[in-house]
Amino acid sequence: LLTEDQAATLWHQVEGEPWEALVRLALVSGMRQGEILGLRWKAVDFDAATVTVSEQLAFTAEGERGLARLKTQDSVRTIEAPVEVVESLRKLKESTKAKQADFCFLTPCGKPWDPSNFRRVWKQVQRKALGKKFHCVKFHSLRALTNTRLEAQGVSVETRKRALGWSKTSRMAETC
């Protein structure tokens, strides 16, 4: 798991980087990798400072990347985003590539991410922000970090279940 100190360092080190909005959203939302990579601008409400999670980037039966419904209806949710995350998303949207795109997060070539390529880049982002000696964590560990933070704040199991899009509370123990 990422420690709070490492998460804070990562938060500050990505400022001004192409990954700023993606990493900051992941650090506060607990969204799954496919949910973040499949996030489209129509799901971001800048005025209300919310992100609605209703689909994910996944592979189709034919092996193509595409949008898919979430596994369960419980996974559909609206997340409140802190002002710093909303501003990071706003800056990203105002960039040239993002203005023309449906997806929030794109490769440098302007296409939706392939999950295996994203995993490689995620390791690079961590090493750049936290140092070469840092033992990289899976993107999914940011989800566990969010759950741990909410638990430490005294947030109920049922509320954490809804916030993280779990269909069963037993999934919480598996994630942490």
C-alpha positions in Angstrom: 0.0 0.0 0.0 1.0 3.6 -0.6 1.6 5.4 2.7 0.0 8.8 3.5 3.4 10.5 3.2 4.0 8.9 -0.2 0.5 9.8 -1.3 1.1 13.4 -0.3 4.4 13.5 -2.1 2.8 12.0 -5.2 0.0 14.6 -5.0 2.6 17.5 -5.0 5.1 16.0 -7.5 2.5 15.6 -10.2 1.6 19.3 -10.2 2.0 20.7 -13.7 2.7 17.2 -15.2 0.4 15.6 -17.8 -0.7 13.1 -15.1 -1.8 15.7 -12.6 -5.6 15.3 -13.0 -5.5 11.6 -13.4 -3.3 10.9 -10.3 -5.1 13.4 -8.1 -8.5 12.1 -9.0 -7.3 8.5 -8.3 -5.8 9.6 -4.9 -9.1 11.0 -3.7 -11.8 9.0 -5.4 -10.9 5.3 -5.1 -12.0 4.8 -8.7 -10.9 1.7 -10.5 -8.3 1.9 -13.3 -10.9 1.1 -16.0 -13.3 3.7 -14.5 -10.7 6.5 -14.7 -9.4 5.5 -18.1 -12.9 5.4 -19.4 -14.0 8.7 -17.8 -15.5 11.1 -20.3 -16.0 14.8 -20.1 -19.8 14.5 -20.0 -19.4 12.7 -16.6 -17.5 15.7 -15.0 -19.7 18.4 -13.6 -17.4 21.4 -13.0 -20.1 23.5 -11.4 -21.2 20.9 -8.9 -17.6 19.6 -8.4 -18.6 16.0 -9.1 -17.6 13.0 -11.2 -20.2 10.5 -12.2 -18.9 6.9 -12.6 -21.2 4.9 -14.9 -18.9 3.1 -17.4 -15.4 1.8 -17.8 -12.7 1.3 -20.4 -12.5 -2.5 -21.0 -11.7 -5.0 -23.7 -14.5 -6.3 -25.8 -15.0 -10.0 -26.6 -13.1 -9.2 -29.9 -10.1 -7.9 -28.0 -10.8 -4.2 -28.8 -10.8 -1.4 -26.3 -14.2 0.1 -25.7 -16.5 1.4 -23.1 -18.5 -1.1 -21.1 -21.1 -0.8 -18.4 -19.9 -1.4 -14.9 -20.3 -4.9 -13.4 -23.1 -4.0 -11.1 -25.6 -1.2 -10.6 -24.0 -0.6 -7.2 -20.8 0.5 -9.0 -22.6 3.5 -10.6 -22.0 6.5 -8.3 -21.3 10.2 -8.2 -18.1 11.3 -6.4 -17.6 14.7 -4.9 -14.2 16.1 -6.1 -12.1 18.5 -4.1 -11.5 21.9 -5.6 -7.8 21.0 -6.5 -9.0 18.0 -8.5 -11.7 20.0 -10.3 -9.1 22.6 -11.2 -6.7 19.9 -12.5 -9.5 18.5 -14.6 -10.4 22.0 -15.9 -6.8 22.7 -16.9 -6.7 19.3 -18.7 -9.9 20.0 -20.5 -8.6 23.4 -21.7 -5.5 21.8 -23.2 -5.7 21.4 -27.0 -6.0 17.6 -27.2 -8.6 17.3 -24.5 -10.8 20.0 -26.1 -11.3 17.7 -29.1 -11.7 14.5 -27.1 -14.6 12.6 -25.5 -12.3 10.9 -23.0 -10.6 12.8 -20.2 -7.4 10.9 -20.1 -5.6 10.1 -23.4 -2.3 8.7 -24.5 0.3 11.2 -25.9 -1.1 10.2 -29.3 -4.6 11.3 -28.3 -6.1 7.8 -28.0 -7.7 6.0 -25.1 -5.2 4.1 -23.0 -4.4 0.4 -23.3 -4.4 -0.9 -19.7 -1.0 -2.7 -20.1 0.6 0.5 -21.5 -0.9 2.5 -18.7 0.5 0.2 -16.1 4.0 0.8 -17.5 3.5 4.6 -17.5 2.0 4.4 -13.9 5.3 2.9 -12.8 7.2 5.7 -14.5 5.0 8.3 -12.8 5.6 6.8 -9.4 9.4 6.5 -9.9 9.6 10.1 -11.1 7.6 11.4 -8.1 8.8 9.1 -5.4 12.3 8.1 -6.5 14.0 5.2 -8.3 14.3 3.2 -5.0 10.5 3.3 -4.4 8.9 -0.1 -4.7 6.0 0.6 -7.1 2.5 -0.2 -6.1 -0.4 -1.3 -8.3 -2.9 1.4 -9.3 -5.5 -0.5 -7.5 -3.8 0.2 -4.2 -5.0 3.8 -4.5 -8.5 2.4 -4.1 -7.4 0.6 -0.9 -5.9 3.9 0.3 -9.2 5.7 -0.2 -11.0 3.0 1.8 -8.4 3.2 4.6 -8.7 7.0 4.7 -12.5 6.8 4.9 -12.4 4.2 7.6 -9.9 6.3 9.7 -12.4 9.2 9.4 -15.1 7.0 10.9 -17.1 6.6 7.7 -19.5 3.7 8.0 -19.0 0.5 6.1 -22.3 1.1 4.2 -21.2 4.6 3.1 -17.7 3.4 2.1 -19.4 0.6 0.1 -21.4 3.1 -1.9 -18.5 5.6 -2.3 -16.3 2.9 -3.7 -18.9 1.2 -5.8 -18.9 -2.2 -4.1 -21.8 -4.5 -4.4 -20.9 -6.4 -1.2 -19.1 -5.3 2.0 -17.0 -8.4 1.8 -15.2 -6.8 -1.1 -13.7 -4.2 1.3 -11.6 -6.7 3.2 -10.3 -8.2 -0.1 -9.2 -4.7 -1.4 -7.3 -3.7 1.7 
